[in-house]
Amino acid sequence: MAFPETKWTMLAQATLHGDAAGRAALEELCRRYWPAVRDFLTGRGYAPEEAEDVTQEFFAGLMQSGGWHAADQARGKFRSFLLGALERTLTQRRRRAHAQKRGGGAAALSLDDPSAVEPGIETDARKFDTAWAERVLEVAMDSLERELSEQGRAEEFGALVPFLGASAGADASDAAALALGVSAAALKSKIFRLRQRFRDTILAEISRTVETPHEAEEEMSWLFEVLSQPGFDLRRETADAFLPK
Protein backbone atom coordinates (compact mmCIF):
# COMPACT_ATOMS: atom_id res chain seq x y z
CA MET A 1 0.00 0.00 0.00
CA ALA A 2 1.38 3.44 -0.95
CA PHE A 3 0.71 5.00 2.42
CA PRO A 4 1.69 8.62 1.69
CA GLU A 5 -1.14 8.80 -0.88
CA THR A 6 -3.63 6.64 1.04
CA LYS A 7 -6.90 7.87 2.50
CA TRP A 8 -6.54 8.98 6.07
CA THR A 9 -9.13 6.52 7.38
CA MET A 10 -7.13 3.65 5.90
CA LEU A 11 -4.04 4.98 7.63
CA ALA A 12 -6.00 5.18 10.88
CA GLN A 13 -7.15 1.58 10.58
CA ALA A 14 -3.63 0.44 9.68
CA THR A 15 -2.39 2.21 12.80
CA LEU A 16 -4.93 0.37 14.96
CA HIS A 17 -3.77 -2.94 13.52
CA GLY A 18 -0.13 -2.22 14.32
CA ASP A 19 1.09 -1.41 10.83
CA ALA A 20 4.32 0.56 11.27
CA ALA A 21 4.18 2.16 7.81
CA GLY A 22 0.60 3.25 8.35
CA ARG A 23 1.44 4.77 11.71
CA ALA A 24 4.40 6.65 10.26
CA ALA A 25 2.25 8.04 7.44
CA LEU A 26 -0.49 9.06 9.86
CA GLU A 27 2.05 10.74 12.14
CA GLU A 28 3.34 12.68 9.14
CA LEU A 29 -0.19 13.82 8.30
CA CYS A 30 -0.68 14.95 11.89
CA ARG A 31 2.67 16.76 11.81
CA ARG A 32 1.62 18.68 8.72
CA TYR A 33 -1.44 20.03 10.50
CA TRP A 34 0.08 20.56 13.92
CA PRO A 35 0.46 24.33 13.19
CA ALA A 36 -3.24 24.60 12.27
CA VAL A 37 -4.27 23.19 15.65
CA ARG A 38 -1.77 25.39 17.50
CA ASP A 39 -2.88 28.54 15.66
CA PHE A 40 -6.51 27.71 16.32
CA LEU A 41 -5.75 27.48 20.03
CA THR A 42 -3.93 30.81 20.10
CA GLY A 43 -6.94 32.27 18.29
CA ARG A 44 -9.10 30.92 21.09
CA GLY A 45 -7.04 32.87 23.61
CA TYR A 46 -4.41 30.35 24.68
CA ALA A 47 -0.95 31.79 25.33
CA PRO A 48 1.61 30.57 22.75
CA GLU A 49 3.43 28.25 25.16
CA GLU A 50 0.18 26.81 26.47
CA ALA A 51 -1.09 26.32 22.91
CA GLU A 52 2.07 24.36 22.12
CA ASP A 53 1.57 22.19 25.22
CA VAL A 54 -2.09 21.52 24.46
CA THR A 55 -1.28 20.68 20.85
CA GLN A 56 1.41 18.26 22.00
CA GLU A 57 -0.98 16.67 24.48
CA PHE A 58 -3.70 16.42 21.86
CA PHE A 59 -1.69 14.71 19.15
CA ALA A 60 0.15 12.46 21.60
CA GLY A 61 -3.16 11.37 23.11
CA LEU A 62 -4.68 10.82 19.71
CA MET A 63 -1.82 8.65 18.51
CA GLN A 64 -1.70 6.64 21.74
CA SER A 65 -5.43 6.21 22.24
CA GLY A 66 -7.92 4.10 20.36
CA GLY A 67 -9.53 7.24 18.99
CA TRP A 68 -8.80 6.15 15.45
CA HIS A 69 -11.38 3.39 15.65
CA ALA A 70 -13.95 6.13 15.00
CA ALA A 71 -12.41 6.77 11.58
CA ASP A 72 -14.88 4.51 9.79
CA GLN A 73 -17.80 6.30 11.41
CA ALA A 74 -16.35 9.77 10.89
CA ARG A 75 -14.95 9.23 7.41
CA GLY A 76 -15.08 12.31 5.21
CA LYS A 77 -12.66 15.03 6.16
CA PHE A 78 -9.61 14.69 8.37
CA ARG A 79 -10.16 18.35 9.23
CA SER A 80 -13.60 17.63 10.71
CA PHE A 81 -12.35 14.57 12.59
CA LEU A 82 -9.49 16.54 14.15
CA LEU A 83 -11.70 19.44 15.17
CA GLY A 84 -14.18 17.13 16.88
CA ALA A 85 -11.41 15.28 18.73
CA LEU A 86 -9.77 18.58 19.69
CA GLU A 87 -12.98 19.97 21.15
CA ARG A 88 -13.35 16.83 23.25
CA THR A 89 -9.77 17.21 24.46
CA LEU A 90 -10.43 20.82 25.46
CA THR A 91 -13.60 19.79 27.24
CA GLN A 92 -11.66 17.17 29.17
CA ARG A 93 -9.07 19.74 30.19
CA ARG A 94 -11.77 22.12 31.40
CA ARG A 95 -13.47 19.40 33.40
CA ARG A 96 -10.17 18.27 34.90
CA ALA A 97 -9.21 21.82 35.89
CA HIS A 98 -12.64 22.35 37.44
CA ALA A 99 -12.44 19.07 39.36
CA GLN A 100 -8.98 19.93 40.68
CA LYS A 101 -10.28 23.23 42.00
CA ARG A 102 -13.00 21.30 43.83
CA GLY A 103 -10.42 18.83 45.16
CA GLY A 104 -11.59 15.82 43.21
CA GLY A 105 -10.62 13.90 40.12
CA ALA A 106 -12.11 13.96 36.66
CA ALA A 107 -13.24 10.91 34.75
CA ALA A 108 -11.25 10.25 31.61
CA LEU A 109 -13.05 11.04 28.37
CA SER A 110 -12.77 9.21 25.09
CA LEU A 111 -11.49 11.26 22.17
CA ASP A 112 -14.08 9.65 19.92
CA ASP A 113 -17.08 9.92 22.24
CA PRO A 114 -19.49 12.64 21.01
CA SER A 115 -21.00 12.96 24.49
CA ALA A 116 -17.60 14.14 25.76
CA VAL A 117 -18.28 17.63 24.40
CA GLU A 118 -20.01 19.71 27.04
CA PRO A 119 -23.49 20.95 26.10
CA GLY A 120 -23.55 24.67 25.37
CA ILE A 121 -19.92 24.87 24.22
CA GLU A 122 -20.01 26.00 20.59
CA THR A 123 -17.17 24.99 18.33
CA ASP A 124 -15.53 28.02 16.77
CA ALA A 125 -15.25 26.18 13.47
CA ARG A 126 -14.59 29.28 11.44
CA LYS A 127 -11.34 30.00 13.28
CA PHE A 128 -10.28 26.41 12.78
CA ASP A 129 -11.20 26.60 9.10
CA THR A 130 -9.06 29.70 8.69
CA ALA A 131 -6.08 28.14 10.46
CA TRP A 132 -6.52 24.98 8.39
CA ALA A 133 -6.77 26.88 5.09
CA GLU A 134 -3.61 28.81 5.89
CA ARG A 135 -1.81 25.57 6.64
CA VAL A 136 -3.00 23.92 3.41
CA LEU A 137 -1.53 26.85 1.48
CA GLU A 138 1.75 26.69 3.39
CA VAL A 139 2.14 22.95 2.80
CA ALA A 140 1.25 23.28 -0.88
CA MET A 141 3.62 26.22 -1.34
CA ASP A 142 6.47 24.33 0.35
CA SER A 143 5.79 21.34 -1.87
CA LEU A 144 5.75 23.49 -5.00
CA GLU A 145 9.00 25.21 -4.05
CA ARG A 146 10.66 21.85 -3.36
CA GLU A 147 9.41 20.48 -6.69
CA LEU A 148 10.81 23.38 -8.72
CA SER A 149 14.06 23.38 -6.77
CA GLU A 150 14.57 19.70 -7.53
CA GLN A 151 14.10 20.58 -11.21
CA GLY A 152 16.80 23.22 -10.96
CA ARG A 153 14.22 26.02 -11.17
CA ALA A 154 14.62 27.60 -7.74
CA GLU A 155 15.45 30.99 -9.27
CA GLU A 156 12.35 30.82 -11.43
CA PHE A 157 10.19 29.99 -8.45
CA GLY A 158 11.61 32.94 -6.51
CA ALA A 159 10.88 35.29 -9.40
CA LEU A 160 7.36 34.05 -10.02
CA VAL A 161 6.00 33.36 -6.53
CA PRO A 162 5.04 37.03 -5.91
CA PHE A 163 2.48 36.65 -8.70
CA LEU A 164 0.53 34.22 -6.55
CA GLY A 165 -0.12 37.11 -4.21
CA ALA A 166 -1.99 40.35 -4.68
CA SER A 167 0.97 42.70 -4.43
CA ALA A 168 2.73 42.08 -7.75
CA GLY A 169 2.19 44.84 -10.32
CA ALA A 170 3.54 46.02 -13.66
CA ASP A 171 6.93 46.94 -12.21
CA ALA A 172 7.22 43.47 -10.69
CA SER A 173 6.40 41.92 -14.06
CA ASP A 174 9.11 43.90 -15.80
CA ALA A 175 11.64 42.97 -13.11
CA ALA A 176 10.71 39.27 -13.25
CA ALA A 177 10.94 39.16 -17.04
CA LEU A 178 14.34 40.80 -16.91
CA ALA A 179 15.59 38.46 -14.18
CA LEU A 180 14.49 35.39 -16.10
CA GLY A 181 15.52 36.73 -19.50
CA VAL A 182 12.10 36.19 -21.07
CA SER A 183 9.57 38.32 -22.91
CA ALA A 184 6.43 39.70 -21.30
CA ALA A 185 4.36 37.11 -23.15
CA ALA A 186 6.61 34.26 -22.01
CA LEU A 187 6.44 35.53 -18.43
CA LYS A 188 2.66 35.58 -18.55
CA SER A 189 2.68 31.97 -19.73
CA LYS A 190 5.01 30.94 -16.91
CA ILE A 191 2.80 32.65 -14.35
CA PHE A 192 -0.28 30.91 -15.71
CA ARG A 193 1.42 27.50 -15.52
CA LEU A 194 2.65 28.19 -11.99
CA ARG A 195 -0.87 29.05 -10.83
CA GLN A 196 -2.24 25.90 -12.38
CA ARG A 197 0.51 23.83 -10.79
CA PHE A 198 -0.20 25.50 -7.47
CA ARG A 199 -3.83 24.43 -7.76
CA ASP A 200 -2.80 20.86 -8.59
CA THR A 201 -0.47 20.83 -5.58
CA ILE A 202 -3.24 22.09 -3.30
CA LEU A 203 -5.65 19.48 -4.65
CA ALA A 204 -3.08 16.74 -4.07
CA GLU A 205 -2.62 17.88 -0.48
CA ILE A 206 -6.35 18.08 0.13
CA SER A 207 -6.81 14.61 -1.33
CA ARG A 208 -4.73 13.21 1.53
CA THR A 209 -7.32 14.43 4.03
CA VAL A 210 -10.64 13.35 2.49
CA GLU A 211 -12.24 10.09 1.47
CA THR A 212 -13.45 10.59 -2.10
CA PRO A 213 -12.60 12.68 -5.18
CA HIS A 214 -15.83 14.65 -4.97
CA GLU A 215 -14.98 15.57 -1.38
CA ALA A 216 -11.63 16.87 -2.57
CA GLU A 217 -13.35 19.20 -5.02
CA GLU A 218 -15.80 20.25 -2.30
CA GLU A 219 -12.83 21.08 -0.10
CA MET A 220 -11.35 23.14 -2.93
CA SER A 221 -14.59 25.12 -3.14
CA TRP A 222 -14.55 25.51 0.65
CA LEU A 223 -10.94 26.68 0.48
CA PHE A 224 -11.88 29.26 -2.13
CA GLU A 225 -14.63 30.53 0.16
CA VAL A 226 -12.24 30.86 3.10
CA LEU A 227 -9.61 32.55 0.92
CA SER A 228 -12.19 35.03 -0.29
CA GLN A 229 -12.31 36.51 3.20
CA PRO A 230 -10.41 39.74 3.89
CA GLY A 231 -6.86 39.15 5.03
CA PHE A 232 -5.68 36.64 2.45
CA ASP A 233 -3.13 38.08 0.01
CA LEU A 234 -4.05 36.24 -3.18
CA ARG A 235 -4.66 37.51 -6.67
CA ARG A 236 -8.18 37.00 -7.98
CA GLU A 237 -6.76 35.01 -10.88
CA THR A 238 -5.00 32.70 -8.46
CA ALA A 239 -8.07 32.25 -6.28
CA ASP A 240 -10.15 31.47 -9.37
CA ALA A 241 -7.78 28.59 -10.11
CA PHE A 242 -8.95 26.88 -6.90
CA LEU A 243 -12.47 26.44 -8.23
CA PRO A 244 -13.33 22.92 -9.42
CA LYS A 245 -12.71 22.46 -13.14
Number of C-alpha atoms within 10 A of each C-alpha: 9 8 17 16 14 18 20 25 25 18 26 24 18 19 23 19 11 10 13 12 16 24 20 15 21 24 17 13 18 18 12 14 18 18 17 23 26 23 23 23 23 15 16 13 11 15 12 14 11 14 20 19 12 20 22 15 12 22 20 12 14 20 17 12 14 15 17 22 15 16 19 12 11 15 18 19 22 22 17 17 18 19 18 20 22 23 21 23 25 17 17 21 16 14 18 17 15 14 14 12 10 9 9 11 13 15 10 11 17 17 25 23 13 13 11 19 21 15 7 6 9 9 13 13 13 11 16 23 19 19 21 22 21 19 19 21 18 14 17 22 17 12 16 20 19 15 15 15 15 10 9 11 13 15 12 16 19 13 18 23 16 18 22 20 16 14 11 14 10 8 9 15 19 14 12 21 19 14 12 14 11 14 13 14 10 13 19 16 11 16 21 17 12 19 21 15 15 22 23 16 21 23 20 14 19 23 23 20 24 24 18 15 12 12 16 23 19 16 22 22 16 16 23 19 14 18 19 15 10 7 7 13 14 17 15 12 14 21 19 15 18 24 17 15 5
